[in-house]
């Protein structure tokens, strides 16, 4: 069996993977060289050999570095916009000595105005993990007649966002 001659290889498939991953995650070529404990000039020389078509591990390194830089520099997609939608709106009414919840129509504009008018806000986590807020008129809050009626009748607004998350806002009289 022949023994290998010359200096052992410094460029290994593992080194190529580490360099490419470092660049893909936002690093520079110089930073990648430091990350794999090589001199920046060494990495530049290896890339130059790959770019010129020497093949082998040098060619593989060149392809991986170029692909990683393209990935790093690609346009970033903005996070999805979350839209909220009122699903159900109810008020509590007393009929024949029993309380029931009756559905009512509430526009998004009326809902926003009522949220702005009721400044005393607390968060809660209800049954079945439903999260929400309780809003009450604070000292000095001025409600219109219709808004006061909704608050007096314990208005509940159920919302769902475009990601499927449900929340509830309860409007209660001031304490």
Order of alpha helices (4+ residues) and beta strands (2+ residues): alpha-alpha-alpha-alpha-beta-beta-alpha-beta-beta-alpha-beta-beta
